[in-house]
């Protein structure tokens, strides 16, 4: 009887300690974003680039291999950034050029709403004025500077991390117990493999989405078809939120170009069909159960990490969730977490092996 009470008290204590630890970790990640976010980005890039680094340094000096890998990473990053900047830049210039047409649509909508007792002009004047525009531009400029600093710090972490992968593995094997070392090393390897597969599948699906959106815009006569394809390609890397944004912008532009809400509605519906078919039908079948995560957890991850780390958090949220579930699957005491929040169609291992 005493043993039963003692074990129950120990279980409750462990539960409360776990909750307090989780709260402390989340608070630390939120308050020290400038420290932990670059580290997370660097670890993600190291996981993607390590196979190339490992293959090269077996055939040439390690520093030369590192220089080649870093040049490749910089080229890929700058190419992606330049392509996205081109697409968004042309769309912004087109929106500015179409400002009179948007103004006429706004005036017509305002009159329609005022006829039904809804006054919009007062709210618009109160919240959107020249001071608001200047503050927004200053905020955007500050974010650009912060982003540049962020990726410079990430680059430093990547360089140092790629140089120490083998050293860290050796130290883990020597300093901790065999079981803990197995969990750390096997979990890291499995996570890195899933990261690479995740990015490969996400890239191919983003390309398919961009090409399909470009084809739809071209066939429908919507202007800026290549630009809408590039924007759809870039935003598809952010689950749920990105594809939704990629459908809203072309819809508003179609409303201004065709001056018909029916045409804009058709464009919106077709774009959502594309996003649904690729994101909800093709991608899960391509990725299989290796990357399958509960859709609820995916959406929760995107919103949670966006709140924690902003735009970068929206991108890195799903990989972080994949890493957590992968490590949970390495130990029997936490394996239930991976089974509960992992592949929604996979039966628990205990049930499948019974």
Order of alpha helices (4+ residues) and beta strands (2+ residues): alpha-alpha-alpha-alpha-alpha-alpha-alpha-alpha-alpha-alpha-alpha-alpha-alpha-alpha
